[in-house]
Amino acid sequence: MSATGWADYVEEVLDVVATIPAGRVLSYGDIAEILGRGGPRQVARVMATAGGPVPWWRVVRADGRPAPCHDGEADRLLLAEGTPLRAPGRVDMGSARWRA
């Protein structure tokens, strides 16, 4: 992907993440599927390098595990938003996945 293509991809990923409502989540793969390009790793790279301005904690792994960075901040934010959990540190993907 060219530098311009990557910049466009970053913007597209962040645009999707910005629309995820409180109490809902998408997986990295969900976002790639919505965009129709890239994959979970590319989305994760975007989130790790440019995800600060959007609700990054609403993007989780396919198994419901939130981002491990920020000393558990994702867990606290998800809990505060009332995101359905199935166990400590795991989002209930069946209930919490947002249907974009």
VEXSE-121769 format. One record per residue (C-alpha): residue in one letter; x, y negated, z. Coordinates in Angstrom, 3 decimals, padded with zeros to 6 digits. Example, Ala and Ser with C-alpha at 12.3 -4.5 7.8 and 13.67 -1.06 7.14 Angstrom:
{aa: a | xx: 012.300 | yy: 004.500 | zz: 007.800}
{aa: s | xx: 013.670 | yy: 001.060 | zz: 007.140}
end
This chain:
{aa: m | xx: 000.000 | yy: 000.000 | zz: 000.000}
{aa: s | xx: 001.410 | yy: -003.383 | zz: -000.955}
{aa: a | xx: 001.840 | yy: -006.151 | zz: 001.606}
{aa: t | xx: -001.248 | yy: -007.894 | zz: 000.220}
{aa: g | xx: -003.175 | yy: -004.607 | zz: 000.240}
{aa: w | xx: -002.132 | yy: -003.969 | zz: 003.826}
{aa: a | xx: -003.165 | yy: -007.476 | zz: 004.903}
{aa: d | xx: -006.575 | yy: -006.945 | zz: 003.295}
{aa: y | xx: -006.910 | yy: -003.562 | zz: 005.006}
{aa: v | xx: -006.055 | yy: -005.079 | zz: 008.395}
{aa: e | xx: -008.731 | yy: -007.723 | zz: 007.904}
{aa: e | xx: -011.302 | yy: -005.116 | zz: 006.872}
{aa: v | xx: -010.564 | yy: -002.931 | zz: 009.909}
{aa: l | xx: -010.793 | yy: -005.880 | zz: 012.278}
{aa: d | xx: -014.060 | yy: -007.002 | zz: 010.655}
{aa: v | xx: -015.617 | yy: -003.574 | zz: 011.341}
{aa: v | xx: -014.350 | yy: -003.486 | zz: 014.927}
{aa: a | xx: -015.735 | yy: -006.967 | zz: 015.568}
{aa: t | xx: -019.247 | yy: -005.685 | zz: 014.756}
{aa: i | xx: -019.274 | yy: -002.778 | zz: 017.241}
{aa: p | xx: -021.817 | yy: -003.728 | zz: 019.908}
{aa: a | xx: -021.103 | yy: -003.550 | zz: 023.627}
{aa: g | xx: -021.716 | yy: -000.075 | zz: 025.025}
{aa: r | xx: -020.997 | yy: 001.601 | zz: 021.682}
{aa: v | xx: -017.825 | yy: 002.951 | zz: 020.065}
{aa: l | xx: -016.375 | yy: 004.151 | zz: 016.785}
{aa: s | xx: -013.494 | yy: 006.538 | zz: 016.337}
{aa: y | xx: -010.463 | yy: 005.617 | zz: 014.276}
{aa: g | xx: -011.695 | yy: 008.090 | zz: 011.649}
{aa: d | xx: -015.190 | yy: 006.581 | zz: 011.656}
{aa: i | xx: -013.717 | yy: 003.219 | zz: 010.725}
{aa: a | xx: -011.637 | yy: 004.709 | zz: 007.913}
{aa: e | xx: -014.761 | yy: 006.456 | zz: 006.624}
{aa: i | xx: -016.784 | yy: 003.238 | zz: 006.713}
{aa: l | xx: -014.060 | yy: 001.479 | zz: 004.726}
{aa: g | xx: -013.675 | yy: 004.356 | zz: 002.302}
{aa: r | xx: -009.886 | yy: 004.250 | zz: 002.484}
{aa: g | xx: -007.044 | yy: 004.906 | zz: 004.816}
{aa: g | xx: -007.374 | yy: 007.341 | zz: 007.660}
{aa: p | xx: -007.349 | yy: 007.480 | zz: 011.439}
{aa: r | xx: -003.607 | yy: 006.853 | zz: 011.638}
{aa: q | xx: -003.792 | yy: 003.750 | zz: 009.491}
{aa: v | xx: -006.668 | yy: 002.392 | zz: 011.574}
{aa: a | xx: -004.730 | yy: 003.177 | zz: 014.761}
{aa: r | xx: -001.734 | yy: 001.296 | zz: 013.375}
{aa: v | xx: -003.905 | yy: -001.732 | zz: 012.667}
{aa: m | xx: -005.358 | yy: -001.617 | zz: 016.156}
{aa: a | xx: -001.938 | yy: -001.248 | zz: 017.767}
{aa: t | xx: -000.430 | yy: -004.165 | zz: 015.869}
{aa: a | xx: -003.337 | yy: -006.560 | zz: 015.271}
{aa: g | xx: -006.310 | yy: -005.448 | zz: 017.362}
{aa: g | xx: -005.987 | yy: -007.975 | zz: 020.177}
{aa: p | xx: -008.584 | yy: -010.488 | zz: 018.946}
{aa: v | xx: -011.384 | yy: -007.897 | zz: 018.587}
{aa: p | xx: -012.984 | yy: -005.501 | zz: 021.122}
{aa: w | xx: -010.205 | yy: -002.917 | zz: 020.710}
{aa: w | xx: -011.474 | yy: -000.808 | zz: 023.628}
{aa: r | xx: -014.513 | yy: 000.155 | zz: 021.532}
{aa: v | xx: -012.285 | yy: 002.158 | zz: 019.178}
{aa: v | xx: -011.540 | yy: 005.604 | zz: 020.579}
{aa: r | xx: -010.124 | yy: 008.940 | zz: 019.485}
{aa: a | xx: -012.530 | yy: 011.431 | zz: 017.922}
{aa: d | xx: -012.629 | yy: 013.392 | zz: 021.192}
{aa: g | xx: -013.760 | yy: 010.284 | zz: 023.104}
{aa: r | xx: -010.456 | yy: 009.380 | zz: 024.729}
{aa: p | xx: -009.916 | yy: 005.609 | zz: 024.769}
{aa: a | xx: -006.654 | yy: 003.871 | zz: 024.024}
{aa: p | xx: -004.110 | yy: 004.777 | zz: 026.719}
{aa: c | xx: -002.418 | yy: 001.385 | zz: 026.660}
{aa: h | xx: -003.053 | yy: -001.606 | zz: 028.938}
{aa: d | xx: -002.998 | yy: 000.385 | zz: 032.211}
{aa: g | xx: -006.491 | yy: 001.823 | zz: 031.854}
{aa: e | xx: -008.077 | yy: -001.464 | zz: 030.792}
{aa: a | xx: -010.082 | yy: 000.317 | zz: 028.069}
{aa: d | xx: -011.678 | yy: 002.605 | zz: 030.670}
{aa: r | xx: -012.645 | yy: -000.356 | zz: 032.844}
{aa: l | xx: -014.083 | yy: -002.333 | zz: 029.927}
{aa: l | xx: -016.068 | yy: 000.618 | zz: 028.570}
{aa: l | xx: -017.494 | yy: 001.318 | zz: 032.023}
{aa: a | xx: -018.380 | yy: -002.354 | zz: 032.533}
{aa: e | xx: -020.277 | yy: -002.369 | zz: 029.224}
{aa: g | xx: -022.295 | yy: 000.686 | zz: 030.207}
{aa: t | xx: -020.788 | yy: 002.904 | zz: 027.527}
{aa: p | xx: -022.047 | yy: 006.491 | zz: 027.977}
{aa: l | xx: -019.285 | yy: 008.649 | zz: 029.455}
{aa: r | xx: -019.198 | yy: 012.420 | zz: 029.737}
{aa: a | xx: -016.280 | yy: 012.586 | zz: 032.166}
{aa: p | xx: -013.790 | yy: 010.135 | zz: 033.617}
{aa: g | xx: -011.680 | yy: 008.891 | zz: 030.748}
{aa: r | xx: -013.945 | yy: 010.329 | zz: 028.036}
{aa: v | xx: -016.699 | yy: 008.640 | zz: 026.071}
{aa: d | xx: -019.786 | yy: 010.695 | zz: 025.249}
{aa: m | xx: -019.417 | yy: 010.428 | zz: 021.472}
{aa: g | xx: -022.871 | yy: 011.899 | zz: 020.849}
{aa: s | xx: -024.522 | yy: 009.064 | zz: 022.759}
{aa: a | xx: -022.044 | yy: 006.221 | zz: 022.347}
{aa: r | xx: -021.074 | yy: 006.464 | zz: 018.652}
{aa: w | xx: -022.392 | yy: 003.442 | zz: 016.826}
{aa: r | xx: -024.135 | yy: 004.090 | zz: 013.542}
{aa: a | xx: -022.831 | yy: 001.220 | zz: 011.430}
end
